[in-house]
Amino acid sequence: MAGREPELSDEQLVDLVGRLLGCPEDEALLVGARLRYAVEAFREEAE
């Protein structure tokens, strides 16, 4: 996790990154699914 960010849930991370990337509305579901996969893979690797 970034040093300056508080502990965020997976959904909060997905929402934050989607907003930071400027995800278009018509691609929100696809981008969200990819971000959820990335967060899950990151969490598994960090364990």
N, C-alpha and C positions, 0 to 999 in steps of 0.2 A: 504494500500500500504506500502511496506517496506520503512522505514524511509530514507534510503540512495538512493533509486531509484526515478528518476523523474516520473512525471505522465505519464503513458504509455497507449496507446490505447489497446483495447482488442486483436487485431491482433498482436500487438507488444508483449504483454504478452504471448500469445500462442506460438509465434515464439521463444521467449527467453526461456520459460520453456521447450519447445520441444528440444531445443539445449542443455540446461543444463541436461536434462534427458538422452541425447544421444539416442533419438528416432530413431529406425531403419527406413530406407526409405520405406520398405514394409508395415510398420504399421503407417506411417505418417498421413494418412487420419483418421484412427480410433483414434489415440492419439490426433490429432487436434480437432476432434469432442468432445471428452471427456474433453479436456482442455477448449474449448469454453463454454461447458455446465457449468463447474466448475467456470469459470470467471463470467458468467452470473448469476449464483446462488449467488456467493460472492457479486457481485454488488447490486443485489436485497436485500440481507440481510443487506448490509451496509447502505441502504437508510433509 
